[in-house]
Amino acid sequence: MLLSSLSLFYLGLIPVGGLILLYLMRPRPREVKIPSLMFFFEQKGQMEKSHFFRNIFKDLLFFLQVLILLLLAFSLAEPFLNVPQDVLSKHTVLILDVSASQQVGSRFPFMISEARKYIDGRTTIILAGSVAETVLEKGTRSEAEETLANIEPKDTTTNLEPAMRETERILKDRGRIVVISDFLTTGGQDPYILKRLISAKGIPVEFISTLSSANNIGFIDMLVERFQTRVFVKNFMASDQRVTIKHFQDNEFHEEYSKTIAPEAVESFTFETLPGRSTIELGPNDDFSLDNKVYVSGPQKNKIKVLLISNEPNSHLQSALEASPEVQLEVAEPPILPAFHYDIIILDNVDEEYLLPNLFYDLKQSISNSTHLIINAHDTSFLINHQGLLPVDMKARINTSSEIIVQEGVPSFVEPLVTSNTILREYYGVVPKDNDTRVLVREKAGQNPILAERTFNGGKIVYYGIMPEHADFKLAPEYPIFWNQLVNYLVDLDDPSTNNLKIEGRPLIDNTGFYEERGRTYAVNLLNEKESAVIGTRETTSGREAGESSKEAEQKLVKVDYTNYFLLAAILFMFFELWLIKRRGDL
């Protein structure tokens, strides 16, 4: 095809015609009669007839000059051909979906077999899960085959956008893109929109769908709390399904439930949160086994062991501690005390007469990062020698009523003291023992510390200055909440929900299961409703958009310009002509 046909006519046919006339217009030789040539007269007529073309065809230079003029004329006419871009594609980028839904049935093997059909020239392979991973860039056929043989599906969600964006950097303007996926994306931009954007830049994009029919019932969410775990199960099928869910710890059966779930319905099941590692498994088996099992990382201990030492136990305090599901309470009356193998020890309303001389020495030895001490103020606290354990120094008793104010930046467990609007009728005037003492709550009138803490041997010692006889806080609904939050603050039990994670948004994790890091056990699960919606049918159009036929996909042509090739050929023939003239001795 030519962009300028007139150029071919004026710069091609006219010069060639002029060249032919130039050869025909050579001066005719003058005739001289010589008798010795008379015997040739009979052939004169025949020689004159053939003489017209003899000058043209006997000289090779004539053909070279005609060819050079034609090549120059064609180059000026800008010749080109429309060629399907696939013919020019020496670089193929394969985007392979390795997300969790590709584990259904034969989807993954089908993807690998389809990918092998597109290995041609240089091959780049990008794996698409929740993030894009380029495992081969511009590799040979053998390298591509080896890479495909070593690819395994992951347990991640699906996001094709990062991989498709990466192809623009790799290909730039020459090559093709082949995306093989079930197109069950859970994040990123719609891949069909991305396909149109990339195709508009002249890069052909082909979609091949691996979507196939499947049946699935699976876990789509989970809520792990300190004492119970709640799982949510969805039936993706079109009929009622009877399911059985079993709870295991260290491969030992613990409990199970059965229920019928309606089509497209979600049901919840509640289990006890077991300490350490456990699993919850769903039956019967279906086409997507990954979402039939969840991993649970429970706290190493569910109960906080508390020892309350008192000669006249505060019934409100004792009731508040016993009401907490997180506290295992034991009460001891001096002088008879157990060994201090507890998480928290509380001294409340103890009588100095019954305190053994080595009590505070034993407490000092017991306090560590696993044992903490709370000292409650009472009417005779100033008579007791706490041997340096008290975070404050007592000065005198104050009979002036006062409100409670909370210091800025203190832990949230003190909030119930504020919301209860507690008024102190009597309290101790105290000052912090040293700079290591942290005041959390003061009384408003004289700014005396009411709640303070300090660190000792890695553990915490807390001074609680609200005496039950001189304040009504013990009757407030916030009272048991405060004590439950205080013991949790001291022991710092992990929130089990922070140890149970979803794999989405965690690019460094490819598979579900248990992981250990810095002494903590993490459970990672899929728990994604979109990724579990694996039911579908493979498209017969190889994943092309509706309305785009196979013929239309193949008719994406690219103009290939041949001007430079014609110019190069003309120059080469010009050099050949000069060489030929010199060889004949005409130069």
TORSE-605618 format. One record per residue (C-alpha): x, z, y; residue number from 1. Coordinates in steps of 0.02 Angstrom, whole numbers, plus 50000, padded with zeros to 5 digits. Example, Ala and Ser with C-alpha at 12.3 -4.5 7.8 and 13.67 -1.06 7.14 Angstrom:
<atoms>
50615:50390:49775:1 $
50684:50357:49947:2 $
</atoms>
This chain:
<atoms>
50000:50000:50000:1 $
50058:49959:50178:2 $
50025:50049:50340:3 $
50070:49893:50443:4 $
50028:49724:50366:5 $
50069:49632:50529:6 $
50246:49698:50519:7 $
50263:49617:50349:8 $
50198:49451:50416:9 $
50299:49441:50577:10 $
50459:49522:50514:11 $
50452:49456:50337:12 $
50372:49286:50315:13 $
50428:49212:50482:14 $
50615:49255:50461:15 $
50613:49194:50282:16 $
50531:49032:50336:17 $
50660:49011:50474:18 $
50801:49039:50349:19 $
50732:48902:50237:20 $
50720:48780:50384:21 $
50899:48823:50433:22 $
50959:48771:50261:23 $
50856:48610:50267:24 $
50918:48561:50440:25 $
51101:48535:50390:26 $
51172:48371:50464:27 $
51155:48222:50345:28 $
51321:48142:50289:29 $
51362:47968:50358:30 $
51352:47829:50229:31 $
51507:47724:50197:32 $
51499:47574:50082:33 $
51636:47576:49952:34 $
51631:47448:49813:35 $
51692:47570:49684:36 $
51532:47666:49706:37 $
51416:47521:49681:38 $
51376:47567:49503:39 $
51290:47725:49571:40 $
51166:47626:49676:41 $
51038:47618:49538:42 $
51028:47809:49536:43 $
51018:47828:49723:44 $
50831:47845:49729:45 $
50832:47984:49600:46 $
50972:48079:49688:47 $
50882:48072:49854:48 $
50725:48146:49776:49 $
50819:48299:49707:50 $
50930:48320:49859:51 $
50787:48404:49955:52 $
50798:48566:49854:53 $
50981:48558:49801:54 $
51049:48643:49958:55 $
50926:48784:49937:56 $
50950:48833:49756:57 $
51136:48799:49736:58 $
51186:48946:49852:59 $
51167:49127:49793:60 $
51187:49184:49972:61 $
51020:49108:50015:62 $
50930:49219:49890:63 $
51021:49374:49948:64 $
50976:49340:50129:65 $
50793:49309:50084:66 $
50788:49471:49984:67 $
50869:49571:50125:68 $
50743:49504:50251:69 $
50598:49546:50136:70 $
50663:49723:50106:71 $
50682:49751:50293:72 $
50508:49683:50324:73 $
50432:49796:50191:74 $
50521:49949:50261:75 $
50449:49913:50434:76 $
50276:49896:50356:77 $
50292:50079:50295:78 $
50248:50057:50111:79 $
50172:50205:50016:80 $
50077:50253:49859:81 $
49942:50384:49833:82 $
50000:50486:49683:83 $
49910:50634:49602:84 $
50005:50789:49653:85 $
50018:50848:49473:86 $
50133:50698:49444:87 $
50250:50765:49578:88 $
50239:50948:49527:89 $
50409:50997:49464:90 $
50368:51182:49490:91 $
50221:51272:49409:92 $
50171:51449:49456:93 $
50074:51539:49319:94 $
49972:51689:49376:95 $
49925:51788:49222:96 $
49795:51927:49225:97 $
49866:52074:49126:98 $
49736:52202:49181:99 $
49637:52315:49065:100 $
49488:52197:49041:101 $
49605:52067:48963:102 $
49616:52180:48810:103 $
49440:52130:48759:104 $
49432:52025:48601:105 $
49546:51872:48604:106 $
49560:51858:48793:107 $
49744:51901:48803:108 $
49802:51788:48659:109 $
49696:51647:48731:110 $
49780:51670:48901:111 $
49954:51659:48826:112 $
49911:51502:48726:113 $
49838:51419:48881:114 $
49990:51467:48985:115 $
50106:51379:48862:116 $
50015:51215:48896:117 $
50067:51221:49079:118 $
50253:51250:49055:119 $
50330:51096:49137:120 $
50486:51081:49244:121 $
50527:51243:49332:122 $
50407:51385:49294:123 $
50370:51545:49388:124 $
50267:51681:49303:125 $
50178:51816:49404:126 $
50084:51957:49318:127 $
49927:52015:49408:128 $
49863:52190:49379:129 $
49829:52313:49519:130 $
49989:52242:49597:131 $
50086:52080:49577:132 $
50246:52075:49474:133 $
50355:51919:49468:134 $
50437:51921:49296:135 $
50512:51746:49303:136 $
50553:51636:49452:137 $
50594:51450:49433:138 $
50642:51472:49252:139 $
50674:51341:49120:140 $
50554:51300:48979:141 $
50646:51411:48856:142 $
50650:51555:48980:143 $
50464:51536:49011:144 $
50426:51535:48825:145 $
50529:51693:48799:146 $
50444:51779:48946:147 $
50270:51738:48881:148 $
50316:51807:48711:149 $
50361:51977:48787:150 $
50210:52002:48901:151 $
50090:52143:48856:152 $
49923:52189:48937:153 $
49916:52342:49049:154 $
49782:52475:49075:155 $
49765:52439:49261:156 $
49626:52372:49370:157 $
49622:52190:49429:158 $
49679:52124:49599:159 $
49728:51939:49602:160 $
49758:51930:49790:161 $
49940:51994:49795:162 $
49992:51869:49660:163 $
49905:51722:49745:164 $
49982:51769:49912:165 $
50154:51776:49830:166 $
50138:51595:49771:167 $
50137:51532:49951:168 $
50312:51605:49975:169 $
50377:51534:49812:170 $
50301:51360:49817:171 $
50295:51325:50004:172 $
50230:51145:49997:173 $
50277:51072:49827:174 $
50210:51126:49657:175 $
50050:51187:49577:176 $
49966:51352:49539:177 $
49876:51396:49378:178 $
49777:51559:49374:179 $
49722:51622:49203:180 $
49605:51771:49212:181 $
49432:51836:49170:182 $
49408:51851:49360:183 $
49331:52025:49345:184 $
49419:52083:49502:185 $
49404:52261:49563:186 $
49498:52242:49727:187 $
49569:52119:49852:188 $
49496:51960:49925:189 $
49383:51846:49823:190 $
49501:51733:49721:191 $
49389:51581:49751:192 $
49409:51602:49939:193 $
49597:51616:49916:194 $
49593:51458:49809:195 $
49513:51359:49950:196 $
49637:51426:50078:197 $
49788:51380:49971:198 $
49717:51210:49921:199 $
49693:51170:50106:200 $
49882:51180:50124:201 $
49904:51039:49996:202 $
49945:51150:49847:203 $
49832:51117:49696:204 $
49758:51273:49616:205 $
49677:51276:49445:206 $
49575:51421:49377:207 $
49560:51449:49190:208 $
49437:51582:49135:209 $
49466:51696:48986:210 $
49296:51779:49003:211 $
49210:51796:48835:212 $
49057:51882:48765:213 $
49081:52068:48732:214 $
48986:52230:48701:215 $
49039:52389:48787:216 $
48992:52570:48819:217 $
49124:52669:48910:218 $
49178:52815:49019:219 $
49165:52767:49203:220 $
49201:52934:49289:221 $
49254:53113:49257:222 $
49248:53277:49354:223 $
49370:53412:49296:224 $
49343:53590:49358:225 $
49421:53755:49312:226 $
49296:53798:49175:227 $
49202:53639:49135:228 $
49231:53452:49125:229 $
49094:53327:49157:230 $
49109:53147:49096:231 $
48997:52999:49141:232 $
48958:52862:49014:233 $
48877:52694:49051:234 $
48791:52577:48928:235 $
48833:52400:48987:236 $
48730:52322:48848:237 $
48551:52255:48852:238 $
48480:52376:48723:239 $
48473:52564:48690:240 $
48631:52633:48614:241 $
48660:52796:48520:242 $
48828:52872:48562:243 $
48927:53021:48499:244 $
49057:53106:48607:245 $
49188:53221:48531:246 $
49309:53342:48612:247 $
49483:53368:48537:248 $
49630:53481:48580:249 $
49796:53444:48497:250 $
49704:53329:48374:251 $
49591:53473:48321:252 $
49404:53449:48339:253 $
49321:53566:48464:254 $
49142:53509:48500:255 $
49029:53356:48504:256 $
48867:53290:48579:257 $
48754:53141:48538:258 $
48631:53050:48650:259 $
48540:52883:48665:260 $
48581:52789:48825:261 $
48462:52658:48896:262 $
48524:52484:48948:263 $
48631:52486:49107:264 $
48604:52674:49118:265 $
48730:52813:49151:266 $
48725:52982:49063:267 $
48834:53136:49090:268 $
48906:53257:48962:269 $
48981:53429:48999:270 $
49121:53509:48900:271 $
49226:53665:48918:272 $
49389:53635:49009:273 $
49521:53683:48882:274 $
49695:53741:48934:275 $
49833:53611:48919:276 $
49803:53439:48845:277 $
49639:53380:48771:278 $
49546:53216:48743:279 $
49364:53164:48744:280 $
49320:53015:48634:281 $
49167:52902:48628:282 $
49091:52820:48475:283 $
49046:52702:48399:284 $
49185:52577:48430:285 $
49151:52423:48537:286 $
49245:52272:48606:287 $
49337:52372:48740:288 $
49420:52524:48664:289 $
49518:52576:48819:290 $
49369:52657:48906:291 $
49313:52747:48747:292 $
49440:52886:48773:293 $
49486:52998:48918:294 $
49633:53117:48935:295 $
49607:53289:49012:296 $
49743:53402:49082:297 $
49673:53579:49098:298 $
49756:53730:49180:299 $
49878:53821:49069:300 $
49773:53979:49089:301 $
49595:53997:49148:302 $
49592:54185:49178:303 $
49685:54288:49306:304 $
49733:54456:49230:305 $
49699:54594:49357:306 $
49736:54780:49340:307 $
49637:54896:49455:308 $
49722:55066:49472:309 $
49606:55198:49544:310 $
49551:55379:49519:311 $
49381:55338:49595:312 $
49355:55152:49574:313 $
49260:55066:49714:314 $
49105:55005:49626:315 $
49083:54859:49746:316 $
49262:54802:49720:317 $
49250:54821:49532:318 $
49086:54725:49528:319 $
49157:54586:49636:320 $
49307:54563:49521:321 $
49203:54571:49363:322 $
49083:54440:49434:323 $
49223:54314:49455:324 $
49234:54194:49306:325 $
49418:54174:49343:326 $
49464:54359:49330:327 $
49499:54461:49175:328 $
49486:54640:49242:329 $
49557:54800:49171:330 $
49534:54969:49256:331 $
49662:55111:49237:332 $
49652:55290:49302:333 $
49814:55381:49344:334 $
49913:55462:49273:335 $
49881:55357:49117:336 $
49934:55178:49154:337 $
49971:55028:49042:338 $
50126:54921:49051:339 $
50117:54807:49203:340 $
50097:54639:49116:341 $
49968:54572:49239:342 $
49953:54435:49368:343 $
49888:54554:49503:344 $
49892:54743:49520:345 $
49775:54828:49644:346 $
49802:55007:49706:347 $
49634:55073:49768:348 $
49584:55251:49809:349 $
49720:55333:49707:350 $
49745:55521:49712:351 $
49923:55574:49755:352 $
49913:55720:49634:353 $
49897:55604:49484:354 $
50032:55480:49531:355 $
50184:55486:49419:356 $
50352:55493:49511:357 $
50411:55327:49438:358 $
50251:55230:49478:359 $
50316:55138:49631:360 $
50485:55111:49550:361 $
50398:55027:49402:362 $
50293:54924:49524:363 $
50451:54864:49612:364 $
50523:54809:49445:365 $
50362:54720:49398:366 $
50332:54623:49559:367 $
50396:54446:49541:368 $
50336:54268:49563:369 $
50214:54301:49420:370 $
50151:54475:49471:371 $
50079:54523:49641:372 $
50022:54688:49719:373 $
49873:54731:49832:374 $
49870:54902:49918:375 $
49699:54952:49985:376 $
49686:55078:50127:377 $
49583:55235:50095:378 $
49561:55406:50174:379 $
49720:55482:50100:380 $
49834:55329:50107:381 $
49945:55409:50240:382 $
49987:55549:50117:383 $
50064:55431:49989:384 $
50245:55381:49992:385 $
50239:55198:49946:386 $
50429:55192:49938:387 $
50444:55040:50050:388 $
50315:54931:49962:389 $
50183:54940:50098:390 $
50199:54789:50216:391 $
50154:54899:50367:392 $
50199:55071:50435:393 $
50050:55186:50461:394 $
50043:55280:50627:395 $
49873:55361:50645:396 $
49689:55344:50607:397 $
49582:55264:50741:398 $
49397:55305:50760:399 $
49355:55168:50886:400 $
49239:55030:50825:401 $
49312:54856:50830:402 $
49280:54679:50776:403 $
49394:54575:50665:404 $
49494:54426:50728:405 $
49591:54303:50622:406 $
49764:54242:50669:407 $
49794:54055:50690:408 $
49863:53955:50544:409 $
49818:54081:50409:410 $
49758:54034:50233:411 $
49575:53989:50214:412 $
49536:54135:50098:413 $
49515:54249:50251:414 $
49366:54151:50319:415 $
49234:54262:50235:416 $
49299:54408:50341:417 $
49253:54312:50499:418 $
49086:54241:50442:419 $
49028:54415:50386:420 $
49041:54482:50567:421 $
49113:54644:50500:422 $
49129:54792:50618:423 $
49262:54922:50581:424 $
49207:55100:50623:425 $
49371:55180:50571:426 $
49541:55110:50522:427 $
49727:55144:50525:428 $
49839:55106:50670:429 $
49984:55013:50589:430 $
50128:54901:50637:431 $
50218:54769:50533:432 $
50361:54843:50433:433 $
50482:54703:50479:434 $
50491:54520:50528:435 $
50454:54469:50350:436 $
50278:54539:50364:437 $
50146:54409:50405:438 $
49989:54473:50492:439 $
49833:54377:50440:440 $
49692:54479:50519:441 $
49689:54604:50664:442 $
49558:54716:50739:443 $
49510:54659:50913:444 $
49519:54822:51012:445 $
49697:54877:50979:446 $
49767:54724:50890:447 $
49811:54829:50737:448 $
49843:54730:50578:449 $
49700:54741:50454:450 $
49764:54613:50327:451 $
49949:54579:50307:452 $
50068:54512:50175:453 $
50252:54505:50137:454 $
50360:54431:50001:455 $
50454:54546:49884:456 $
50562:54491:49736:457 $
50473:54323:49735:458 $
50301:54402:49727:459 $
50176:54448:49864:460 $
50120:54620:49925:461 $
49958:54626:50024:462 $
49894:54767:50136:463 $
49703:54774:50144:464 $
49649:54893:50285:465 $
49459:54888:50275:466 $
49405:55056:50205:467 $
49237:55041:50113:468 $
49175:55207:50184:469 $
49197:55147:50363:470 $
49137:54965:50359:471 $
48990:54871:50286:472 $
49090:54722:50226:473 $
49066:54783:50046:474 $
48880:54744:50063:475 $
48901:54569:50135:476 $
48874:54416:50023:477 $
49048:54359:50078:478 $
49130:54511:49996:479 $
49146:54445:49816:480 $
49192:54273:49885:481 $
49335:54350:49984:482 $
49406:54442:49835:483 $
49390:54292:49720:484 $
49482:54183:49847:485 $
49615:54316:49877:486 $
49664:54331:49693:487 $
49665:54141:49678:488 $
49776:54130:49832:489 $
49902:54252:49760:490 $
49912:54174:49587:491 $
49902:53997:49659:492 $
49817:53921:49509:493 $
49821:53732:49510:494 $
49661:53642:49547:495 $
49636:53546:49384:496 $
49564:53397:49476:497 $
49737:53365:49552:498 $
49810:53346:49378:499 $
49680:53219:49320:500 $
49707:53050:49402:501 $
49635:52875:49401:502 $
49759:52734:49369:503 $
49693:52632:49515:504 $
49805:52644:49667:505 $
49955:52704:49567:506 $
50069:52551:49556:507 $
50207:52640:49459:508 $
50091:52681:49313:509 $
50041:52542:49191:510 $
49958:52638:49051:511 $
49835:52781:49029:512 $
49887:52943:48944:513 $
49981:53104:48981:514 $
50132:53111:49097:515 $
50252:53255:49132:516 $
50328:53279:49304:517 $
50412:53433:49377:518 $
50338:53547:49247:519 $
50159:53486:49271:520 $
50055:53383:49150:521 $
49954:53240:49224:522 $
49815:53146:49136:523 $
49791:52964:49192:524 $
49631:52869:49148:525 $
49550:52701:49190:526 $
49377:52766:49242:527 $
49326:52608:49335:528 $
49150:52541:49317:529 $
49195:52365:49377:530 $
49341:52349:49256:531 $
49231:52409:49113:532 $
49097:52277:49150:533 $
49179:52158:49027:534 $
49022:52071:48962:535 $
49021:51882:48999:536 $
49041:51704:48933:537 $
49192:51592:48951:538 $
49161:51452:49074:539 $
49170:51277:49003:540 $
49234:51210:49169:541 $
49399:51303:49152:542 $
49351:51422:49290:543 $
49322:51292:49426:544 $
49196:51332:49560:545 $
49019:51270:49542:546 $
49001:51093:49608:547 $
49185:51046:49585:548 $
49195:50925:49440:549 $
49347:50893:49334:550 $
49365:50719:49409:551 $
49364:50788:49585:552 $
49498:50912:49538:553 $
49610:50773:49473:554 $
49584:50661:49626:555 $
49687:50766:49744:556 $
49815:50634:49792:557 $
49976:50645:49891:558 $
50049:50501:49994:559 $
50226:50456:49940:560 $
50321:50355:50072:561 $
50441:50220:50006:562 $
50512:50162:50176:563 $
50681:50243:50151:564 $
50697:50168:49977:565 $
50672:49991:50045:566 $
50797:50020:50186:567 $
50926:50086:50064:568 $
50903:49934:49951:569 $
50923:49815:50099:570 $
51085:49899:50152:571 $
51155:49890:49975:572 $
51117:49704:49962:573 $
51196:49673:50134:574 $
51358:49751:50070:575 $
51346:49645:49913:576 $
51326:49488:50022:577 $
51483:49530:50122:578 $
51579:49559:49960:579 $
51520:49391:49892:580 $
51567:49296:50051:581 $
51739:49372:50049:582 $
51762:49330:49866:583 $
51719:49148:49899:584 $
51848:49143:50038:585 $
51724:49111:50178:586 $
51792:49262:50275:587 $
</atoms>
